[in-house]
Amino acid sequence: MKHYDCKYYLSSDVFKGICKIDKKNINADDSSCDRLEKAQKCKHCSNFALTGNNLGTCMNKYDAFPEMDAITCNDYN
């Protein structure tokens, strides 16, 4: 998993961000550290199914991107 998959990752631009725990600058694509906690994203949800390259469906009804944040989704599992 990468830094951008962690709930403590705060994006500052496309390539880098800040760790919310220790406030250090980190690269988004670098391997995550041992404090990783999965961010609430569609790709981590049991209702998400991948249907193509960077595209999927939610509950077989709605189009969804794997990297889409799901923090406001009531159906996230």
N, CA, C and O atoms as CSV, one atom per row, in Angstrom:
chain,resi,resn,atom,element,x,y,z
A,1,MET,N,N,0.840,-1.170,0.000
A,1,MET,CA,C,0.000,0.000,0.000
A,1,MET,C,C,0.896,1.249,0.000
A,1,MET,O,O,2.058,1.205,0.404
A,2,LYS,N,N,0.337,2.314,-0.449
A,2,LYS,CA,C,1.064,3.572,-0.582
A,2,LYS,C,C,0.576,4.584,0.457
A,2,LYS,O,O,-0.445,4.374,1.113
A,3,HIS,N,N,1.320,5.682,0.596
A,3,HIS,CA,C,0.921,6.726,1.541
A,3,HIS,C,C,-0.481,7.264,1.242
A,3,HIS,O,O,-1.246,7.540,2.166
A,4,TYR,N,N,-0.823,7.414,-0.046
A,4,TYR,CA,C,-2.126,7.988,-0.388
A,4,TYR,C,C,-3.295,7.067,-0.033
A,4,TYR,O,O,-4.451,7.477,-0.136
A,5,ASP,N,N,-3.013,5.831,0.382
A,5,ASP,CA,C,-4.063,4.910,0.826
A,5,ASP,C,C,-4.335,5.021,2.327
A,5,ASP,O,O,-5.205,4.324,2.849
A,6,CYS,N,N,-3.604,5.884,3.020
A,6,CYS,CA,C,-3.724,6.013,4.473
A,6,CYS,C,C,-4.647,7.164,4.847
A,6,CYS,O,O,-4.670,8.195,4.175
A,7,LYS,N,N,-5.397,6.985,5.909
A,7,LYS,CA,C,-6.306,8.047,6.349
A,7,LYS,C,C,-5.557,9.228,6.959
A,7,LYS,O,O,-6.139,10.295,7.147
A,8,TYR,N,N,-4.280,9.051,7.267
A,8,TYR,CA,C,-3.478,10.142,7.822
A,8,TYR,C,C,-2.727,10.937,6.752
A,8,TYR,O,O,-1.964,11.846,7.080
A,9,TYR,N,N,-2.934,10.608,5.497
A,9,TYR,CA,C,-2.274,11.319,4.398
A,9,TYR,C,C,-3.108,12.532,4.007
A,9,TYR,O,O,-4.306,12.420,3.745
A,10,LEU,N,N,-2.464,13.682,3.971
A,10,LEU,CA,C,-3.110,14.924,3.547
A,10,LEU,C,C,-2.390,15.415,2.302
A,10,LEU,O,O,-1.217,15.785,2.357
A,11,SER,N,N,-3.091,15.417,1.190
A,11,SER,CA,C,-2.497,15.806,-0.088
A,11,SER,C,C,-2.228,17.301,-0.120
A,11,SER,O,O,-3.083,18.108,0.245
A,12,SER,N,N,-1.009,17.667,-0.570
A,12,SER,CA,C,-0.703,19.082,-0.757
A,12,SER,C,C,-0.599,19.421,-2.238
A,12,SER,O,O,-0.771,20.578,-2.620
A,13,ASP,N,N,-0.322,18.430,-3.074
A,13,ASP,CA,C,-0.403,18.553,-4.528
A,13,ASP,C,C,-0.517,17.134,-5.093
A,13,ASP,O,O,-0.770,16.191,-4.344
A,14,VAL,N,N,-0.337,16.980,-6.383
A,14,VAL,CA,C,-0.530,15.682,-7.024
A,14,VAL,C,C,0.499,14.650,-6.586
A,14,VAL,O,O,0.192,13.460,-6.528
A,15,PHE,N,N,1.714,15.090,-6.278
A,15,PHE,CA,C,2.806,14.166,-6.014
A,15,PHE,C,C,3.182,14.001,-4.550
A,15,PHE,O,O,3.810,13.004,-4.194
A,16,LYS,N,N,2.825,14.931,-3.706
A,16,LYS,CA,C,3.275,14.852,-2.318
A,16,LYS,C,C,2.187,15.319,-1.364
A,16,LYS,O,O,1.167,15.886,-1.756
A,17,GLY,N,N,2.456,15.053,-0.098
A,17,GLY,CA,C,1.512,15.443,0.931
A,17,GLY,C,C,2.186,15.513,2.279
A,17,GLY,O,O,3.412,15.559,2.377
A,18,ILE,N,N,1.365,15.521,3.326
A,18,ILE,CA,C,1.846,15.653,4.697
A,18,ILE,C,C,1.212,14.542,5.529
A,18,ILE,O,O,0.030,14.236,5.375
A,19,CYS,N,N,1.999,13.952,6.399
A,19,CYS,CA,C,1.473,12.970,7.349
A,19,CYS,C,C,0.781,13.735,8.473
A,19,CYS,O,O,1.388,14.611,9.089
A,20,LYS,N,N,-0.462,13.419,8.741
A,20,LYS,CA,C,-1.216,14.116,9.788
A,20,LYS,C,C,-0.711,13.771,11.189
A,20,LYS,O,O,-1.009,14.492,12.141
A,21,ILE,N,N,0.040,12.693,11.329
A,21,ILE,CA,C,0.539,12.298,12.652
A,21,ILE,C,C,1.793,13.076,13.018
A,21,ILE,O,O,1.837,13.736,14.056
A,22,ASP,N,N,2.821,13.000,12.162
A,22,ASP,CA,C,4.084,13.641,12.523
A,22,ASP,C,C,4.397,14.913,11.720
A,22,ASP,O,O,5.456,15.515,11.894
A,23,LYS,N,N,3.467,15.318,10.839
A,23,LYS,CA,C,3.571,16.579,10.075
A,23,LYS,C,C,4.763,16.619,9.117
A,23,LYS,O,O,5.203,17.702,8.731
A,24,LYS,N,N,5.291,15.456,8.728
A,24,LYS,CA,C,6.407,15.399,7.797
A,24,LYS,C,C,5.891,15.381,6.361
A,24,LYS,O,O,4.799,14.882,6.089
A,25,ASN,N,N,6.689,15.932,5.444
A,25,ASN,CA,C,6.382,15.868,4.022
A,25,ASN,C,C,6.655,14.452,3.529
A,25,ASN,O,O,7.680,13.864,3.875
A,26,ILE,N,N,5.749,13.899,2.724
A,26,ILE,CA,C,5.899,12.551,2.184
A,26,ILE,C,C,5.460,12.532,0.727
A,26,ILE,O,O,4.644,13.349,0.301
A,27,ASN,N,N,6.008,11.596,-0.025
A,27,ASN,CA,C,5.608,11.402,-1.411
A,27,ASN,C,C,4.405,10.461,-1.451
A,27,ASN,O,O,4.391,9.437,-0.768
A,28,ALA,N,N,3.424,10.800,-2.232
A,28,ALA,CA,C,2.178,10.039,-2.298
A,28,ALA,C,C,2.394,8.590,-2.703
A,28,ALA,O,O,1.738,7.696,-2.167
A,29,ASP,N,N,3.304,8.342,-3.641
A,29,ASP,CA,C,3.496,6.999,-4.185
A,29,ASP,C,C,4.503,6.145,-3.433
A,29,ASP,O,O,4.728,4.997,-3.814
A,30,ASP,N,N,5.116,6.667,-2.378
A,30,ASP,CA,C,6.057,5.859,-1.603
A,30,ASP,C,C,5.298,4.821,-0.780
A,30,ASP,O,O,4.121,4.996,-0.467
A,31,SER,N,N,5.983,3.757,-0.441
A,31,SER,CA,C,5.360,2.715,0.389
A,31,SER,C,C,4.972,3.280,1.742
A,31,SER,O,O,5.660,4.135,2.299
A,32,SER,N,N,3.869,2.791,2.252
A,32,SER,CA,C,3.354,3.310,3.518
A,32,SER,C,C,4.208,2.852,4.695
A,32,SER,O,O,5.006,1.922,4.582
A,33,CYS,N,N,4.023,3.518,5.813
A,33,CYS,CA,C,4.748,3.151,7.030
A,33,CYS,C,C,3.901,2.172,7.847
A,33,CYS,O,O,2.821,1.766,7.419
A,34,ASP,N,N,4.402,1.800,9.026
A,34,ASP,CA,C,3.679,0.832,9.850
A,34,ASP,C,C,2.476,1.430,10.577
A,34,ASP,O,O,1.732,0.688,11.219
A,35,ARG,N,N,2.261,2.729,10.502
A,35,ARG,CA,C,1.083,3.353,11.136
A,35,ARG,C,C,-0.105,3.447,10.182
A,35,ARG,O,O,-1.095,4.114,10.481
A,36,LEU,N,N,-0.005,2.780,9.040
A,36,LEU,CA,C,-1.049,2.847,8.024
A,36,LEU,C,C,-2.406,2.425,8.572
A,36,LEU,O,O,-2.538,1.378,9.205
A,37,GLU,N,N,-3.391,3.244,8.321
A,37,GLU,CA,C,-4.792,2.879,8.526
A,37,GLU,C,C,-5.490,3.194,7.221
A,37,GLU,O,O,-5.412,4.320,6.729
A,38,LYS,N,N,-6.169,2.212,6.657
A,38,LYS,CA,C,-6.780,2.392,5.344
A,38,LYS,C,C,-7.724,3.579,5.332
A,38,LYS,O,O,-8.572,3.739,6.210
A,39,ALA,N,N,-7.551,4.407,4.310
A,39,ALA,CA,C,-8.463,5.532,4.103
A,39,ALA,C,C,-9.796,4.981,3.609
A,39,ALA,O,O,-9.839,3.925,2.979
A,40,GLN,N,N,-10.854,5.677,3.887
A,40,GLN,CA,C,-12.177,5.253,3.463
A,40,GLN,C,C,-12.346,5.629,1.990
A,40,GLN,O,O,-12.817,6.717,1.657
A,41,LYS,N,N,-11.947,4.695,1.115
A,41,LYS,CA,C,-12.034,4.882,-0.326
A,41,LYS,C,C,-12.893,3.777,-0.925
A,41,LYS,O,O,-13.035,2.702,-0.342
A,42,CYS,N,N,-13.456,4.045,-2.077
A,42,CYS,CA,C,-14.323,3.058,-2.730
A,42,CYS,C,C,-13.630,1.713,-2.919
A,42,CYS,O,O,-14.257,0.668,-2.743
A,43,LYS,N,N,-12.344,1.722,-3.276
A,43,LYS,CA,C,-11.645,0.462,-3.535
A,43,LYS,C,C,-11.521,-0.422,-2.295
A,43,LYS,O,O,-11.257,-1.617,-2.429
A,44,HIS,N,N,-11.702,0.125,-1.102
A,44,HIS,CA,C,-11.629,-0.655,0.133
A,44,HIS,C,C,-13.007,-1.090,0.626
A,44,HIS,O,O,-13.112,-1.710,1.685
A,45,CYS,N,N,-14.043,-0.782,-0.107
A,45,CYS,CA,C,-15.415,-1.070,0.312
A,45,CYS,C,C,-15.902,-2.401,-0.268
A,45,CYS,O,O,-15.567,-2.748,-1.401
A,46,SER,N,N,-16.686,-3.133,0.504
A,46,SER,CA,C,-17.214,-4.412,0.026
A,46,SER,C,C,-18.308,-4.229,-1.031
A,46,SER,O,O,-18.638,-5.182,-1.736
A,47,ASN,N,N,-18.868,-3.038,-1.153
A,47,ASN,CA,C,-19.898,-2.773,-2.167
A,47,ASN,C,C,-19.306,-2.398,-3.527
A,47,ASN,O,O,-20.043,-2.258,-4.503
A,48,PHE,N,N,-17.994,-2.235,-3.599
A,48,PHE,CA,C,-17.329,-1.810,-4.830
A,48,PHE,C,C,-16.868,-3.012,-5.634
A,48,PHE,O,O,-16.310,-3.960,-5.082
A,49,ALA,N,N,-17.103,-2.969,-6.949
A,49,ALA,CA,C,-16.622,-4.007,-7.860
A,49,ALA,C,C,-15.908,-3.331,-9.028
A,49,ALA,O,O,-16.470,-2.448,-9.676
A,50,LEU,N,N,-14.684,-3.742,-9.293
A,50,LEU,CA,C,-13.904,-3.194,-10.390
A,50,LEU,C,C,-14.460,-3.727,-11.709
A,50,LEU,O,O,-14.610,-4.937,-11.875
A,51,THR,N,N,-14.766,-2.831,-12.644
A,51,THR,CA,C,-15.320,-3.239,-13.940
A,51,THR,C,C,-14.389,-2.944,-15.099
A,51,THR,O,O,-14.588,-3.469,-16.195
A,52,GLY,N,N,-13.400,-2.137,-14.889
A,52,GLY,CA,C,-12.465,-1.780,-15.950
A,52,GLY,C,C,-11.241,-1.137,-15.354
A,52,GLY,O,O,-11.033,-1.158,-14.140
A,53,ASN,N,N,-10.437,-0.566,-16.218
A,53,ASN,CA,C,-9.228,0.107,-15.774
A,53,ASN,C,C,-9.598,1.428,-15.102
A,53,ASN,O,O,-10.040,2.364,-15.767
A,54,ASN,N,N,-9.418,1.500,-13.787
A,54,ASN,CA,C,-9.744,2.695,-12.989
A,54,ASN,C,C,-11.215,3.065,-13.009
A,54,ASN,O,O,-11.555,4.246,-12.937
A,55,LEU,N,N,-12.088,2.082,-13.105
A,55,LEU,CA,C,-13.525,2.318,-13.051
A,55,LEU,C,C,-14.199,1.105,-12.430
A,55,LEU,O,O,-13.753,-0.027,-12.614
A,56,GLY,N,N,-15.267,1.347,-11.699
A,56,GLY,CA,C,-16.000,0.256,-11.086
A,56,GLY,C,C,-17.431,0.662,-10.828
A,56,GLY,O,O,-17.887,1.713,-11.280
A,57,THR,N,N,-18.138,-0.184,-10.095
A,57,THR,CA,C,-19.520,0.128,-9.725
A,57,THR,C,C,-19.697,-0.023,-8.226
A,57,THR,O,O,-19.008,-0.803,-7.568
A,58,CYS,N,N,-20.624,0.734,-7.717
A,58,CYS,CA,C,-21.008,0.657,-6.313
A,58,CYS,C,C,-22.373,-0.017,-6.249
A,58,CYS,O,O,-23.340,0.464,-6.838
A,59,MET,N,N,-22.443,-1.125,-5.536
A,59,MET,CA,C,-23.680,-1.893,-5.370
A,59,MET,C,C,-24.309,-2.261,-6.721
A,59,MET,O,O,-25.527,-2.397,-6.830
A,60,ASN,N,N,-23.468,-2.420,-7.741
A,60,ASN,CA,C,-23.899,-2.746,-9.106
A,60,ASN,C,C,-24.906,-1.756,-9.671
A,60,ASN,O,O,-25.675,-2.099,-10.569
A,61,LYS,N,N,-24.908,-0.521,-9.149
A,61,LYS,CA,C,-25.849,0.502,-9.612
A,61,LYS,C,C,-25.159,1.742,-10.130
A,61,LYS,O,O,-25.542,2.281,-11.168
A,62,TYR,N,N,-24.138,2.202,-9.415
A,62,TYR,CA,C,-23.544,3.508,-9.686
A,62,TYR,C,C,-22.093,3.359,-10.135
A,62,TYR,O,O,-21.367,2.502,-9.633
A,63,ASP,N,N,-21.680,4.189,-11.075
A,63,ASP,CA,C,-20.271,4.231,-11.463
A,63,ASP,C,C,-19.464,4.843,-10.326
A,63,ASP,O,O,-19.911,5.781,-9.665
A,64,ALA,N,N,-18.281,4.306,-10.112
A,64,ALA,CA,C,-17.412,4.807,-9.042
A,64,ALA,C,C,-15.959,4.587,-9.432
A,64,ALA,O,O,-15.622,3.616,-10.110
A,65,PHE,N,N,-15.115,5.493,-9.000
A,65,PHE,CA,C,-13.684,5.365,-9.207
A,65,PHE,C,C,-13.064,4.724,-7.972
A,65,PHE,O,O,-13.468,5.051,-6.856
A,66,PRO,N,N,-12.099,3.822,-8.132
A,66,PRO,CA,C,-11.479,3.161,-6.976
A,66,PRO,C,C,-10.873,4.126,-5.971
A,66,PRO,O,O,-10.943,3.882,-4.767
A,67,GLU,N,N,-10.280,5.217,-6.441
A,67,GLU,CA,C,-9.609,6.169,-5.559
A,67,GLU,C,C,-10.556,7.216,-4.960
A,67,GLU,O,O,-10.111,8.095,-4.222
A,68,MET,N,N,-11.833,7.131,-5.264
A,68,MET,CA,C,-12.789,8.119,-4.767
A,68,MET,C,C,-12.933,8.008,-3.243
A,68,MET,O,O,-13.077,6.910,-2.704
A,69,ASP,N,N,-12.891,9.145,-2.566
A,69,ASP,CA,C,-13.101,9.154,-1.119
A,69,ASP,C,C,-14.552,8.809,-0.819
A,69,ASP,O,O,-15.470,9.281,-1.489
A,70,ALA,N,N,-14.741,7.980,0.199
A,70,ALA,CA,C,-16.082,7.531,0.569
A,70,ALA,C,C,-16.430,7.937,1.996
A,70,ALA,O,O,-17.200,7.256,2.672
A,71,ILE,N,N,-15.857,9.051,2.449
A,71,ILE,CA,C,-16.040,9.448,3.845
A,71,ILE,C,C,-17.465,9.901,4.155
A,71,ILE,O,O,-17.870,9.899,5.317
A,72,THR,N,N,-18.225,10.285,3.141
A,72,THR,CA,C,-19.615,10.707,3.376
A,72,THR,C,C,-20.612,9.647,2.919
A,72,THR,O,O,-21.817,9.897,2.936
A,73,CYS,N,N,-20.147,8.488,2.517
A,73,CYS,CA,C,-21.027,7.429,2.010
A,73,CYS,C,C,-21.665,6.660,3.163
A,73,CYS,O,O,-20.965,6.166,4.047
A,74,ASN,N,N,-22.972,6.561,3.152
A,74,ASN,CA,C,-23.693,5.840,4.204
A,74,ASN,C,C,-23.638,4.321,4.026
A,74,ASN,O,O,-23.922,3.579,4.966
A,75,ASP,N,N,-23.276,3.853,2.830
A,75,ASP,CA,C,-23.260,2.422,2.535
A,75,ASP,C,C,-21.851,1.809,2.559
A,75,ASP,O,O,-21.669,0.656,2.167
A,76,TYR,N,N,-20.870,2.570,3.014
A,76,TYR,CA,C,-19.491,2.066,3.038
A,76,TYR,C,C,-19.344,0.920,4.042
A,76,TYR,O,O,-19.761,1.022,5.195
A,77,ASN,N,N,-18.743,-0.165,3.570
A,77,ASN,CA,C,-18.449,-1.329,4.436
A,77,ASN,C,C,-17.010,-1.730,4.243
A,77,ASN,O,O,-16.546,-2.683,4.870
